[in-house]
Amino acid sequence: MNIFIILAFLLGGGTILTDHKIHELPHWLAVVLYTAAVVLFVIGMIVSRKA
């Protein structure tokens, strides 16, 4: 599995875990973190496809 995909899963999962279990995040921060996770996932898929 590509490092970008792993980072995307960690960022997305960490955001969900933090928001639901530890401390509620501001809405704008959660949107930015989820968007970054999706971008990392897409970059990982593109890099994996070219390899």
C-alpha positions as CSV (number, residue, x, y, z in Angstrom):
1,M,0.0,0.0,0.0
2,N,1.2,3.5,-0.9
3,I,2.4,5.8,1.9
4,F,-0.1,8.5,0.8
5,I,-3.0,6.1,1.2
6,I,-1.8,5.1,4.6
7,L,-1.4,8.8,5.6
8,A,-4.9,9.4,4.3
9,F,-6.4,6.6,6.4
10,L,-4.5,7.8,9.5
11,L,-5.6,11.4,9.0
12,G,-9.2,10.6,8.4
13,G,-9.4,8.0,11.2
14,G,-7.6,10.3,13.6
15,T,-9.9,13.1,12.8
16,I,-13.0,10.9,13.4
17,L,-11.5,9.5,16.6
18,T,-10.6,13.0,17.9
19,D,-13.9,14.5,17.0
20,H,-16.1,11.8,18.5
21,K,-14.2,10.4,21.4
22,I,-11.6,12.9,22.7
23,H,-12.6,16.5,21.9
24,E,-15.0,18.0,19.5
25,L,-13.2,19.8,16.7
26,P,-14.5,23.1,15.1
27,H,-16.5,22.4,12.0
28,W,-14.0,24.3,9.7
29,L,-11.1,22.3,11.0
30,A,-12.8,18.9,10.5
31,V,-13.7,19.9,6.9
32,V,-10.1,20.9,6.2
33,L,-8.7,17.7,7.7
34,Y,-11.2,15.5,5.8
35,T,-10.4,17.3,2.6
36,A,-6.7,16.8,3.1
37,A,-7.3,13.1,3.7
38,V,-9.3,12.8,0.5
39,V,-6.5,14.6,-1.5
40,L,-3.9,12.3,0.0
41,F,-6.0,9.3,-0.9
42,V,-6.4,10.4,-4.5
43,I,-2.7,11.2,-4.9
44,G,-1.9,7.8,-3.5
45,M,-4.2,6.1,-6.1
46,I,-2.6,8.1,-8.9
47,V,0.9,7.3,-7.8
48,S,0.0,3.6,-7.4
49,R,-1.6,3.5,-10.8
50,K,1.6,4.9,-12.5
51,A,3.9,2.5,-10.6
